Amino acid sequence: MSANMTDFENLRQQILNCRLCRDRFGFEPRPFFWGSARSKIFQVSQAPSLKVHLSGKPFDDASGRRLLQWYDIDAETFYNTDNFYITALSHCYPGKNSQGTDKSPGIYCAHQWMEKEMKAVENKLYIIIGSQAAKYFFPEIKFDFLVFHDMTLNNKPAIVVPHPSPLNFRWLKTHPEFIEKRLPQIRLQIKQELGIK
């Protein structure tokens, strides 16, 4: 095993064994990520849902089904660890707030792990999902601008997309140009990186 693969495996075990947020959540954390040191696309979202917490498989929910439609790829391609490294600002489901919706992701988790993950993966492209994740990486730039413009992270191309949650219908309704104009460009870039014609 190469030194890079050994470093990645050590990081993987550290993340999966992390219990930093146990006292914050009030339940046993279940950290997740999906991918390898050689994943072509590094995808960062906000936090896993309750369904993902229970299944242990990222985007194993309605958001994931919509995301695959947006990317125009099948599940086999998405979950191929040579293709996608799938992580989030918060590696664990954060629980519900008093309104019954999911709590915001804990940035303390991102501060602990994100930089290490980004160094460990030899990706070609970043995809940032949702306004909270976008704000973490591009704090001075408005979300709408980020979605419609190509960005860079660590001297690599970066794409920002809205969260595919069914609850995010308002943004999508008020920005129809995302589906009509921006999404075809994003699909093309993803397929180019994956070698899909």
C-alpha positions as CSV (number, residue, x, y, z in Angstrom):
1,M,0.0,0.0,0.0
2,S,1.4,3.4,-1.0
3,A,2.1,6.1,1.6
4,N,-0.8,8.2,0.3
5,M,-3.3,5.3,0.6
6,T,-2.0,4.6,4.1
7,D,-2.6,8.2,5.1
8,F,-6.0,8.1,3.6
9,E,-6.9,4.9,5.4
10,N,-5.7,6.4,8.7
11,L,-7.9,9.5,8.1
12,R,-10.9,7.3,7.2
13,Q,-10.6,5.5,10.5
14,Q,-10.2,8.7,12.5
15,I,-13.4,10.2,10.9
16,L,-15.4,7.0,11.4
17,N,-14.3,6.8,15.0
18,C,-15.0,10.5,15.7
19,R,-17.3,11.2,18.6
20,L,-16.7,14.9,19.1
21,C,-20.4,15.8,18.9
22,R,-21.9,13.0,21.1
23,D,-22.7,15.5,23.9
24,R,-24.2,18.0,21.4
25,F,-26.5,15.6,19.7
26,G,-27.9,13.6,22.6
27,F,-27.6,10.4,20.5
28,E,-24.8,8.2,19.2
29,P,-23.1,10.0,16.2
30,R,-22.6,8.0,13.0
31,P,-20.0,9.7,10.9
32,F,-20.0,9.0,7.2
33,F,-18.2,9.7,4.0
34,W,-17.9,7.7,0.8
35,G,-15.0,7.6,-1.6
36,S,-11.3,7.0,-2.0
37,A,-8.0,8.9,-2.3
38,R,-8.3,8.6,-6.1
39,S,-11.9,9.8,-6.5
40,K,-12.2,12.1,-9.5
41,I,-14.9,14.4,-8.0
42,F,-14.9,15.7,-4.4
43,Q,-18.5,16.5,-3.4
44,V,-19.3,18.4,-0.2
45,S,-22.9,18.9,1.1
46,Q,-24.2,20.3,4.4
47,A,-25.1,17.3,6.6
48,P,-26.6,13.8,6.2
49,S,-30.4,13.3,6.7
50,L,-31.9,11.0,9.2
51,K,-32.4,8.4,6.5
52,V,-28.7,8.5,5.7
53,H,-27.9,8.3,9.4
54,L,-29.9,5.1,9.5
55,S,-28.7,3.5,6.3
56,G,-25.1,4.8,6.4
57,K,-25.2,5.5,2.7
58,P,-24.9,9.2,1.6
59,F,-27.8,10.7,-0.4
60,D,-29.8,7.6,0.1
61,D,-33.0,9.7,0.2
62,A,-35.2,12.0,-1.9
63,S,-32.3,14.6,-2.2
64,G,-30.1,11.9,-3.6
65,R,-32.7,10.8,-6.2
66,R,-33.0,14.4,-7.5
67,L,-29.2,14.9,-7.4
68,L,-28.7,11.9,-9.7
69,Q,-31.3,13.4,-12.1
70,W,-29.4,16.7,-12.1
71,Y,-26.1,14.9,-12.8
72,D,-27.8,12.6,-15.4
73,I,-25.9,9.6,-14.1
74,D,-27.0,6.3,-12.5
75,A,-26.5,5.2,-8.9
76,E,-23.7,2.8,-9.9
77,T,-21.7,5.6,-11.3
78,F,-22.4,7.9,-8.4
79,Y,-21.4,5.3,-5.7
80,N,-18.3,4.2,-7.6
81,T,-15.5,5.4,-5.2
82,D,-13.2,6.0,-8.1
83,N,-15.7,8.6,-9.3
84,F,-17.1,10.4,-6.2
85,Y,-15.7,11.3,-2.8
86,I,-18.9,12.2,-0.9
87,T,-18.6,14.2,2.3
88,A,-20.3,17.0,4.2
89,L,-19.5,19.9,6.5
90,S,-21.0,17.8,9.3
91,H,-20.2,14.1,8.9
92,C,-23.1,13.1,11.2
93,Y,-26.8,13.7,11.1
94,P,-27.3,16.7,13.5
95,G,-30.8,15.9,14.8
96,K,-33.9,18.0,14.8
97,N,-34.5,21.6,16.0
98,S,-37.5,22.8,17.9
99,Q,-39.4,23.4,14.6
100,G,-39.0,19.8,13.6
101,T,-36.5,20.4,10.8
102,D,-32.9,19.3,10.7
103,K,-30.4,21.4,12.6
104,S,-27.8,23.3,10.8
105,P,-24.5,21.5,10.2
106,G,-21.8,21.9,12.8
107,I,-18.9,23.9,11.4
108,Y,-16.7,22.5,14.2
109,C,-16.8,19.2,12.3
110,A,-15.7,20.9,9.1
111,H,-12.9,22.7,11.0
112,Q,-11.7,19.3,12.3
113,W,-11.7,17.3,9.1
114,M,-12.4,19.2,5.8
115,E,-8.9,20.4,5.1
116,K,-7.4,17.0,5.9
117,E,-9.9,15.4,3.5
118,M,-9.2,17.8,0.7
119,K,-5.5,17.1,1.0
120,A,-6.0,13.4,1.1
121,V,-8.0,13.1,-2.2
122,E,-6.5,13.6,-5.6
123,N,-9.7,14.8,-7.2
124,K,-10.0,16.8,-10.4
125,L,-13.3,18.7,-9.6
126,Y,-15.2,20.0,-6.6
127,I,-18.9,20.1,-6.3
128,I,-20.3,22.2,-3.4
129,I,-24.0,21.5,-2.5
130,G,-26.2,24.0,-0.7
131,S,-25.9,27.6,0.5
132,Q,-24.3,26.6,3.9
133,A,-21.6,24.6,2.3
134,A,-21.0,27.4,-0.3
135,K,-20.7,29.9,2.5
136,Y,-18.1,27.8,4.2
137,F,-15.8,27.8,1.1
138,F,-16.8,31.2,-0.4
139,P,-17.8,33.3,2.6
140,E,-17.6,36.7,0.7
141,I,-19.5,35.7,-2.4
142,K,-23.3,35.6,-2.8
143,F,-24.8,32.2,-3.3
144,D,-26.7,33.0,-6.5
145,F,-23.5,34.2,-8.1
146,L,-21.7,31.1,-7.1
147,V,-24.3,28.8,-8.7
148,F,-24.1,30.5,-12.1
149,H,-20.4,30.9,-12.3
150,D,-17.4,28.5,-12.5
151,M,-15.2,28.8,-9.4
152,T,-11.9,27.3,-8.2
153,L,-10.7,25.7,-5.0
154,N,-7.1,24.6,-4.5
155,N,-6.5,25.6,-8.1
156,K,-9.1,23.1,-9.3
157,P,-12.5,23.8,-10.9
158,A,-15.4,24.0,-8.5
159,I,-19.1,24.0,-9.1
160,V,-21.8,25.2,-6.7
161,V,-25.3,23.8,-6.9
162,P,-28.5,24.4,-4.8
163,H,-29.4,21.8,-2.3
164,P,-31.5,19.1,-4.1
165,S,-33.9,18.6,-1.1
166,P,-37.6,18.7,-2.0
167,L,-37.9,21.4,0.7
168,N,-35.7,23.7,-1.5
169,F,-38.5,24.3,-4.0
170,R,-38.7,28.1,-3.5
171,W,-35.1,28.8,-4.7
172,L,-35.6,26.5,-7.7
173,K,-38.9,28.1,-8.6
174,T,-37.5,31.6,-8.5
175,H,-34.4,30.6,-10.5
176,P,-35.7,28.5,-13.4
177,E,-32.5,29.3,-15.4
178,F,-30.6,26.9,-13.2
179,I,-32.4,23.9,-14.7
180,E,-32.7,25.5,-18.2
181,K,-29.2,26.9,-18.7
182,R,-26.8,26.1,-15.9
183,L,-27.5,22.4,-15.3
184,P,-26.6,21.3,-18.9
185,Q,-23.2,23.0,-18.4
186,I,-22.7,21.2,-15.1
187,R,-23.7,17.8,-16.5
188,L,-21.2,18.2,-19.3
189,Q,-18.4,19.1,-16.9
190,I,-19.2,16.1,-14.6
191,K,-19.3,13.7,-17.5
192,Q,-16.0,15.0,-19.0
193,E,-14.3,14.4,-15.6
194,L,-15.8,10.9,-15.4
195,G,-15.0,10.0,-19.0
196,I,-18.6,9.6,-20.0
197,K,-19.7,10.5,-23.5
